[in-house]
Amino acid sequence: MIGLGTIINTIGIVAGGIAGHFFGSRLSKRCQDALNMACGISVLFIGIAGAMEGMLKIEGDSLGSGRAMFVVLCLALGAFIGEIINIEGWFERFGAWLKIKTGNAKDKEFVNGFVTASLTVCIGAMAIVGAIQDGILGDASILMTKAILDLIIVMVMTCSMGKGCVFSAIPVFVFEGAVTLLSRFIRPIMTETALSNLSLIGSILIFCVGLNLVWGKKVRVANMLPAVLLAVIAAFLPFSV
């Protein structure tokens, strides 16, 4: 069944959020802070692992690094475009609308939880590759694996940041569903180089989400999302960046 992966991923996030809300409401503030820190550190290392995989390479008997200019250009230009559009503002306004419509007007962490969890579970190559595979082959295996990971991540986030995290299921459903429906058009664009670029920049943005979880909101990650699109475009340039 085409689209099954998106449905399972969405259900996994909702289940994780419900479980996190159930357990989180029984935890002390100190435990919630500890979980938030643990989640932040975990997200940091997930981002670091993905970024290093894209930047490090074995050269003979030594380990070398590269693509620094590519990273700088994508992030700088992406952040510039994102700040002009103010993507973060759109996320926050939608979160504030959800907060009112769902009867959570008094929840001060709702919008922050929604935005942070949404960015964590939406950014990354698994969402795109999994949705394309689901749309073309009807194979939901990648998104099923992602559903398990997202369930755990959102559960922990909900314990510490509140039920706003549960509603990250909405952007995931819309994004993965759209990619699944348009998979036949997107697949030719997602070459090996494009996926590698997307994974590298996506991992760095996930690292930035971890920074915000550990040290408070320092980076407007949503405003850096155009960097992911620029990374894919860079794969089709006649010269390497």
Disulfide bonds with the S-S distance in Angstrom:
none
